[in-house]
Amino acid sequence: MSSRGLIPLLTAVALVCSGLPPVMAETPPAQSAMIEDFKMEPETRWRFFTDQVMGGVSTGGVDFATEDGHAFARMTGRVSTANRGGFIQMRLDLATRLPEGTTGVRLMVRGNNQRYFVHLRTGGTLLPWQYYQAGFEVSQSWAEVRLPLESFAASGALLRSAPRPSSLASVAIVAYGRDHDARIDVREVGFY
């Protein structure tokens, strides 16, 4: 090939390759997406409700407080399975889609040494009793909890086996399924 033919070829190769990443480049890790730190009017975004919406008798509430410079939500109540009930929950509707590559839910929590749950709803959970659920334990000290999306179980056979990040519509912190006194503090809610 003559030098006159080589220059256009090298120019074309340079133009094509200029947009390609280096062969050894690593994909950056997925960023955490903080969706709530309870600092700015959380009472305008979070809804509290109980099984009373379906005839149950559980009671409770959610309060927003600050301690040692950290804002948090405290959900308390009495969960009762009487009258086919059994839950209290605080729920946040997601205002935006989650980042591409989201693989789980991240919380900073403490509480009364009991088991609690995260419920996720998606565009496919149309009925009130449809959700995806994953459990976690709390202690009296603040701790980070990470729940992979694949660990969430569908509440019924009509749902996908695991929620898709692109279709998530809400996240809820739930005291569920057994008679007990609930007290859980939540300082951060996010995704990773």
Buried (B, 14 or more C-beta within 10 A) or exposed (E): EEEEEEEEEEEEEEEEEEEEEEEEEEEEEBEBBEBBBBEEEBEEBBEBBBBEEEEBBBBBEBEBEEEEEBBBBBBBBBBBBEEEBBBBBBBBEBEEEBEEEBEBBBBBBBBBEBBBBBBBBBEBBEEEEBBBBBBBEBEEEBBEBEBEBEBBEBBEEEBEEBBEBEBBBBBBBBBBBEEBEBBBBBBBBBBB
